Amino acid sequence: MNTIEKLKTFPYQLILGSNSPRRQELLKSLGFTFAIKPINADESFSDKLKAEEIPLYLAEKKANAYPEALKENEVLITSDTIVWCEGKVLNKPTDFNEGKEMLTSLSGKMHEVFTAVCLKSANKQSLFFDVSKVYFKKLMVEEIEYYLHNFNPYDKAGGYGVQDWIGYIGIEKIEGSFYNVMGLPVKKLYEELIKF
């Protein structure tokens, strides 16, 4: 059976454990139908974790926090995205000043975006990640402030959305998946779901 036939006869009911409109849009665009059941999980992690270890840990932690028992035909999808720059993780900024600090630290540099995904059913689990390298031009202070005032990127790792204004004017190039930077490595997710 080829992958398109597998997609058409996909035997599972998918549950997306995320409130993220970006993840919902990307999963829908893949051609899967799914229910949305956001999970409220504690997103703290040990400072011993580095780079991809952080989102892998958090994606699995979110899956384990799902409050219901999964039925035989259900697959839960949880995910986490981080920005990693010069050996430091940049989470979601809490306010304007932290957002400005983050974007200033990314300005003129390359950083990595790691997104991890956990697929979980009643009897098995798959955990994987993707990484993309993002190169920002040197941003002007006025550009950073304009973006923070007008686009409220406070729900986004690293304080920016690649699909927002700052992505249009500030990103010089991306090595790897654009959608991974948006919050879901759709190619890998598609392949893993078909295998699952």
RAHU-V220489 format. One record per helix or strand. SS is the DSSP state (hx for helix, st for strand). FROM is the first residue (numbers start at 0). TO is the last residue. If there is no record, write none. Layout:
ss: (SS	SS)
from: (FROM	FROM)
to: (TO	TO)
//
This chain:
ss: (hx	st	hx	st	hx	st	st	st	hx	st	st	hx	st	hx	st	hx	hx)
from: (2	12	20	33	51	73	87	91	95	109	124	140	156	164	170	177	185)
to: (7	15	28	35	63	84	89	91	105	119	135	150	156	169	174	181	194)
//
